[in-house]
């Protein structure tokens, strides 16, 4: 009986040693794993990549207006109606299609006579009627030329005011996707060079965030934190920026 008791004690001691050893080994493995996780989460390189491309506008919006004033509203209306026809005839004679022309509703302003103190009275002096006409077209150069020549309408006794054309690029969404990919490639190349300079290599991309997307005139270096969207120039420069984090191996 004594021998059996001693054997049980030895077994308990061996079991205790095994448990202790397993605990120590598990702790070492866990600590090593935590160190690796910490290393994985801390050792990163943050870079900014960019891509730039020059584009030519493929869509134009040109707004202009004209007005008539007369003590009688009907007279002002009839004169404005004739002006509208003159303007449309002028545009179509220059090659503008009817479906490219958008005519707005007539705006009316009532001007009152003033008294000796310069204050408006209740007596109407005249009515001012104005109308806006807009041209939207893919033929950018043609409409741009017409806008420059449109002051010829003044010779026809039309109070014509030409606005500055607005220039757009209709394939911007597709271009944006391509340029973001290029900017990401640029970021990766920059990260490689920075890591190589310290004898390291980059690993997987941890995170990526799109930065500003700028559309500016070709020779402009304006930068805005919310992104520029220039419509004043025919030729433009598009810049895409991304911020990327890479792991360091």
C-alpha positions in Angstrom: 0.0 0.0 0.0 2.9 2.3 0.8 4.4 1.6 -2.6 1.1 2.5 -4.4 0.9 5.8 -2.4 4.4 6.8 -3.3 3.7 6.0 -7.0 0.7 8.2 -7.0 2.7 11.0 -5.4 5.3 10.7 -8.2 2.6 10.8 -10.9 1.1 13.9 -9.3 4.6 15.6 -9.3 5.3 14.6 -12.9 1.8 15.9 -13.9 2.5 19.2 -12.1 5.9 19.5 -13.8 4.2 18.9 -17.2 1.6 21.5 -16.5 4.2 24.0 -15.4 6.3 23.3 -18.5 3.3 23.6 -20.8 2.4 26.9 -19.1 5.9 28.3 -19.6 6.0 27.2 -23.3 2.5 28.6 -23.9 3.5 31.9 -22.3 6.6 32.1 -24.5 4.6 31.3 -27.7 1.9 33.9 -26.8 4.5 36.5 -26.0 6.3 35.9 -29.2 2.9 36.1 -31.1 2.1 39.4 -29.3 5.4 40.8 -30.3 4.9 39.8 -33.9 1.4 41.3 -33.9 2.8 44.5 -32.3 5.6 44.6 -34.9 3.0 44.0 -37.7 0.8 46.9 -36.5 3.6 49.4 -35.8 6.2 49.0 -38.5 4.6 50.8 -41.5 5.6 53.4 -44.0 3.2 56.1 -45.0 3.6 57.7 -48.4 1.7 60.0 -50.7 1.4 59.1 -54.4 0.2 61.3 -57.2 -0.6 61.2 -60.9 -1.0 64.0 -63.4 -2.5 64.3 -66.9 -3.4 67.0 -69.3 -6.8 66.9 -70.9 -8.7 68.9 -73.5 -12.4 69.8 -72.8 -15.0 68.0 -74.9 -18.1 69.9 -73.8 -19.0 73.6 -73.6 -21.7 75.6 -72.0 -22.1 79.2 -73.2 -24.7 81.5 -71.6 -25.7 84.9 -73.0 -28.5 87.3 -72.4 -30.3 90.3 -73.9 -32.9 92.8 -72.7 -35.4 95.4 -73.7 -37.0 98.2 -71.7 -40.1 100.3 -72.5 -42.8 102.2 -70.6 -45.2 99.7 -72.1 -44.8 96.1 -71.2 -46.3 94.9 -74.5 -43.8 96.9 -76.4 -40.9 95.6 -74.4 -42.2 92.0 -74.9 -42.6 92.3 -78.6 -39.1 93.8 -79.0 -37.6 91.1 -76.9 -39.4 88.4 -78.9 -37.9 89.9 -82.1 -34.5 89.9 -80.5 -34.8 86.2 -79.5 -35.6 85.3 -83.1 -32.6 87.4 -84.3 -30.3 85.7 -81.8 -31.5 82.2 -82.8 -31.2 82.9 -86.5 -27.6 84.2 -85.9 -26.6 81.1 -84.0 -28.1 78.7 -86.5 -26.4 80.6 -89.3 -23.1 79.9 -87.6 -23.8 76.2 -87.4 -25.4 75.8 -84.0 -28.0 73.1 -84.0 -31.5 73.9 -82.7 -31.3 71.1 -80.1 -28.2 72.7 -78.6 -30.0 75.9 -77.8 -31.9 76.3 -74.5 -34.1 79.4 -74.0 -35.0 80.5 -70.5 -38.2 82.2 -69.5 -38.5 86.0 -69.6 -37.5 87.9 -66.5 -39.3 91.2 -65.7 -38.2 94.1 -63.6 -40.4 97.1 -62.9 -38.7 100.5 -62.5 -40.5 103.2 -60.6 -40.1 107.0 -61.0 -38.3 108.7 -58.2 -39.3 111.9 -56.4 -37.0 114.8 -55.6 -35.6 112.9 -52.7 -34.5 110.0 -54.8 -37.2 107.7 -53.4 -39.3 105.4 -55.5 -42.8 106.5 -56.1 -45.8 104.3 -57.1 -45.7 105.6 -60.7 -44.1 103.1 -63.2 -41.4 104.5 -65.3 -40.6 101.5 -67.5 -40.5 97.8 -67.7 -37.2 95.9 -68.2 -37.6 92.5 -69.8 -34.6 90.1 -70.1 -34.0 86.7 -71.5 -31.2 84.2 -71.2 -30.1 81.8 -74.0 -27.8 78.9 -73.4 -25.8 76.8 -75.9 -24.6 73.3 -74.9 -22.5 71.4 -77.3 -19.7 68.8 -77.8 -18.3 71.0 -80.6 -16.2 73.1 -78.2 -14.1 75.0 -80.7 -17.0 76.0 -82.9 -19.1 77.3 -80.0 -16.0 79.0 -78.5 -15.4 80.9 -81.8 -19.1 81.9 -82.0 -19.0 83.2 -78.5 -16.1 85.5 -79.4 -17.9 86.8 -82.5 -21.3 87.2 -80.9 -20.8 90.9 -80.3 -21.8 91.3 -83.9 -25.4 91.1 -82.6 -24.9 94.6 -81.1 -24.8 96.0 -84.6 -28.4 94.7 -84.9 -29.5 97.0 -82.1 -29.7 94.1 -79.6 -28.5 94.6 -76.1 -26.6 91.4 -76.2 -24.3 90.3 -73.3 -22.1 87.3 -73.8 -21.0 85.3 -70.8 -17.7 83.5 -70.5 -18.0 79.9 -71.8 -17.6 77.0 -69.4 -15.5 74.0 -70.4 -16.1 70.5 -69.2 -14.6 67.0 -69.7 -17.3 64.3 -69.9 -15.1 61.3 -69.3 -13.9 62.4 -65.9 -15.2 59.4 -63.9 -13.4 56.9 -66.1 -10.2 59.1 -66.0 -10.5 59.4 -62.2 -10.4 55.6 -61.7 -7.3 55.3 -64.0 -5.5 58.1 -62.3 -6.1 56.8 -58.8 -4.6 53.5 -59.8 -1.6 55.4 -61.2 -1.3 57.4 -58.1 -1.3 54.3 -56.0 1.5 52.8 -58.2 3.4 56.0 -57.6 3.0 55.7 -53.9 4.2 52.1 -54.0 7.3 53.0 -55.9 8.1 55.8 -53.5 7.6 53.5 -50.5 10.0 50.9 -52.1 12.7 53.5 -52.6 12.4 54.8 -49.0 12.5 51.3 -47.6 15.5 50.4 -49.7 17.4 53.4 -48.5 17.3 51.8 -45.0 17.8 48.2 -46.1 14.2 47.2 -45.7 11.4 46.0 -48.0 7.8 46.9 -48.1 5.1 44.3 -47.6 1.3 44.4 -48.0 -0.6 47.6 -48.4 -2.3 48.3 -45.0 -4.6 51.1 -45.9 -5.2 53.6 -48.7 -7.1 56.9 -48.7 -8.0 59.0 -51.7 -6.6 62.6 -51.4 -7.6 65.7 -53.3 -8.6 65.5 -56.9 -7.7 68.8 -58.7 -8.8 70.1 -62.1 -6.9 73.3 -62.9 -5.7 75.3 -65.9 -2.6 73.8 -67.5 -0.1 76.3 -66.1 -1.8 76.7 -62.7 -0.4 75.5 -59.5 -3.4 76.3 -57.3 -4.2 73.7 -54.7 -7.3 73.5 -52.5 -7.9 71.1 -49.6 -11.4 70.4 -51.0 -10.2 70.1 -54.7 -10.4 72.5 -57.6 -12.8 72.0 -60.5 -11.8 74.5 -63.1 -14.4 75.3 -65.9 -12.7 78.4 -67.2 -10.0 76.9 -69.4 -10.2 74.8 -72.6 -7.0 72.8 -71.7 -6.8 71.5 -68.2 -4.5 69.6 -65.9 -5.9 66.8 -63.7 -4.1 65.7 -60.6 -5.0 62.7 -58.4 -3.5 62.1 -54.9 -3.6 59.1 -52.6 -2.3 58.4 -49.1 -1.1 54.9 -48.6 0.4 52.8 -45.7 2.6 49.8 -46.5 4.0 47.2 -44.1 7.8 47.0 -43.6 9.3 43.5 -43.8 
